[in-house]
Amino acid sequence: MRFVVSYLRAHGVKSYACVNVLVFQEEISRVEECLVTLRDSGVDAIIVQDFGVMKLAREVVPELEVHASTQCSVSSAQGSRHVQSLGATRVVLGRELSLREIGKVARDLESGGDHPIELEVFCHGALCVSYSGQCFSSEAWGGRSANRGQCAQACRMPYGLLVDGKLKDLQDFSYLLSPQDLSALALVPQLMDAGVSCLKIEGRLKGPEYVAITTRMYREAVDKAWEQRHGAASEHSAPSADDEMRERRRMLGQIFARAQDEDNDGLSDGFLVPDHQKVVIGRSPRHRGVYLGIVESINRRRRTVTIRTPGPGKRVVDLKENDGLVFDNGRPELEEAGGTVVQAVQRQKYLVEVGFRQINLSCVNVGDRAFRNKDPGLEKEIRSMESMKLEERKNGMRRPVAVEVSGKLGEPFRVTIRDDERGGSVVEATSHARLEEARKQALTEESVARAVGQLGGTPFRVQSFEFNVDENLFLPMNEIKEARRKAITEMMEKPSEPPGSLAVVPSTAVSSSPRDREVVEAIESEVSPRLTVLCRNPDQVSAELLSLDFVDEICLDFLSLEGLKESVRRVQGAGKRAIVALPRVLKPSEENMVASLSKLSDTLLVRNTAQLEQLQHQKSKRLYGDFSLNIANSHAAEAMTQAYGNLARFAPTHDLNADQIVRLAKGFRSSTDMEVILHHHLPIFHTEHCVFCRFLSQGSSKKDCGQPCEEHSVHLRDHLGKDHLLLADQGCRNTLFNAQAQSGARFLHDKFLVAGIRHYRIEFADEPASAVATVVKAYQELLLGHMDAADLEEQVLMKILDSNGVPQGFTTGSLEVTKERSKSVMKKTAHSLR
C-alpha cells in the first residue's frame, strides 16, 4: 500500500482508500488495524459507508480524512450534516439527485452557518437501479451482499411485467431494471454551478482504456468550464463545440456503453435531468458499443452481412478491418452472433457490406440490429496518447533527490538517497557483494553515475550526486544497479507524509465485550417478547388483527395518505400504538412530507438519517430506526443512539445473518431496544426509476404519468417464475419485494431470545387481509412455545397466497448462516480478462 500511495503522490495524484462496506461485529478489531495501516501508508482519505467505521476512525485515526460513500444513501442537506457530525469532510451524494436538487442541497448547507461539507457526485459510468446502500437483491437471491462489495447484478436480468395478474406483452423490452450508463460530460458546467466540489467516474471492472479516456475527457471539460467561468474566451463556436461533444460521446460509447437502438446510445443524463423514459430503455443489459444499423441481407456462403446504416442527419460509423461487431436479435439472454471484420465495402449510400473472418451467421436474421462493440484502432490511439501524456506528466513531476554512493575495501557498496521535499527522508541500501581491489578497471565517479542513472521510470530524478568510494576498488555494475533499485523501492514505500509517533487510540466501544448483564437482566425481567405488525394497506388492518390483545403496536406503511389517517384512528381506538412509517429516502424539499406524516402519530418508523436529523429535537416523538439505517455493529448502533436521544429502538441491517444479529445484540451496551424483523418480504430494490411510469405510461415524471401505480397491481416475474411485488411510495419511488416471505422462525428460540432480544416485527406485503391475523397468531404461538418452527413453516407459510392467488413459499434468506463468498469466485475485472 505504501508503494502505491507513494507512486500516486509522485505523479500528483491523491489516493482515497475504499472502506465502503458494512462491517460486522466480529470484524471491528481487524478494521481498527486496517485504519492504522491506511494512515501509516499516507492515503489522503478513506471512503466509508459504515457509520460505526466513521466513529471508529474518529477515535483511532482522527488525522485521517473521511469521505462518506454514496453507500450511505445521503440525498439531502440533513443527511449530509449527519455524516459531517461523524467527522466526514466530503459526502458522495446519491446518483438519484437532479441538478436542481444538488443545487438545493448545496444552498441548504451554505445557509446552515457552519463550514459546509464538500459535495461529490457521480458524472459517468454504470448506474445502480437501486439507491446505493439500499439494494438487497444479492442478499436475497445470491447469498452475497452488495453492501459488502459483492453485487450479483440482479438488475441486469430479464423480467416479465405482470399487471393485475396478467403478463403484459412488452415485445423485446425485458430488462426493466437495467439503466443506461450515466454520461454528464455536457453537464459539467451546470454541476459546477450547482456547488459540486468533485466529480466521480465509476470505473469498477473496466479496462485501462476506459479509465484513461473518461478521465481525460472530464478533466478537459472541467478545465474548459473553469476558464469560461472566469472570462476566458471559448476556442470553439457553438456548432463546432456541439460536433466536438458528439464525437467525444461517440468515443465514450465505443469504449463502454449499453447501447439499445438507433435513438438510445447507452449513455444518458441519468437522474441529473430526470426522464423516466430515458433512464431505462430495456432492450439490452450489456456493452454494445456504437450502433451501426439494421441487417438488410445475409450471404452465409460468403460470410457477409449487408447493413443499412442510419439515414440523413445521423452519423454513419466508418468500419475498419479488425473491428468487432455484434448482432442483437432481441434476445440478449441467448448466445449472440458476432465476429471480427475482414473488410467493409460501401455498396450504396446507406448500405455497407461487411465480411467476417469467422462468424456463426445462423444466429443472424434480417432486421437484427448491428453494433460495433470493439474498435482496436481507437484503443491503440488511446493507449499511445495516454502513454505520451503519462511520460510528460512523470517528467514534469518527478521529485528531485540527492544520491550519495560510498564504500571501502571489504565492505558492501552503499547507496544513500535523501528526499528533502519530504522532510529530509533518507534511505540506504547496500550491495550483496563486497568491494574488492581492482585488478583492471577501478570504479570512477563517471562509471558509477552512469550505473545509477537519472532514475528514469521512477518518481524521482537525481538533483545531486556525491561519490565517496575509496580509490582503486571494483564491484560489478549489476551489484551497483541492484543496490540502487533497493534504495528506490524503499524510498517509494515510505509514507508520503511522515506518520509521526501517533499511537493507536483505543476505541470507546469494545467489539468483543458482552452486553451489560444488568441491561439483559432488566429486559428479561421486565419485558416479555412482543410482536409489532406492519401493514401496507388499510384492508390488512382488519378487525381481527385489532382484536389480538398480544399485539401492542401496528405500523402503517401506506402508499398514500388516503386511508392512513383512518387506519391510525382505528389502531389507536383499539388501544394500540400506531406507528407511522416514513419514506425510505428523503430528498430536498420533501421535509414537508415528513412533517405531515409525523403529525399523525407520536411514534414514527424512521428510514434514513435525514429524518433523524429533522426530528431529533421533537422530544415528544418516539422514533424507531428501520433496517435501512444499515446498523451492522455496536459502533454504528452507539453512533446513532448517542446522536439521537429519541431513538428508542432500531432494527439491524438485513446484511446480518442470525448469528451476527446475536453478536450485535450482545456487543451493544445500551438500554435502547433492538428489534428483529422476524417475518417479511425482503425489499430487494428501492429505486428512483419508476417502472410504472416507464412501462405503463408515456409520461416522463409523476406530473404527466397518470399515476398507474394507484390503479394497477404490478409484479415483476423473474427467470424462475417467481412474482415479486412492486409498490410505489409517497415520493413515487419504487420498492420491489421478494416473492418469498423470509422467516426467522428457526432462529427464534435458540438464538434471538437467548441473546435477550425482546422485540419482533411481522411485516406484510400483498398478502390478503384474511391471512394477516393467521400469520400473526402463528408467530405468537411460536413465541410461547406452543408451535415449533417446522409446523409454522409447513402449516402456515407454505399456504399463504399473494394478491394474484399464487403461493410463493418462504425462505430463511439473509438470516441463514452461510460462509461469505471469497474473492476468487467473484467476477473478474475487464483488464484481467484481456
Order of alpha helices (4+ residues) and beta strands (2+ residues): alpha-beta-alpha-beta-alpha-beta-alpha-beta-alpha-beta-alpha-beta-beta-beta-alpha-beta-alpha-alpha-beta-beta-beta-beta-beta-beta-beta-alpha-beta-beta-beta-beta-alpha-beta-beta-alpha-alpha-beta-alpha-beta-alpha-beta-alpha-beta-alpha-beta-alpha-beta-alpha-beta-beta-alpha-beta-beta-beta-beta-beta-alpha-alpha-beta
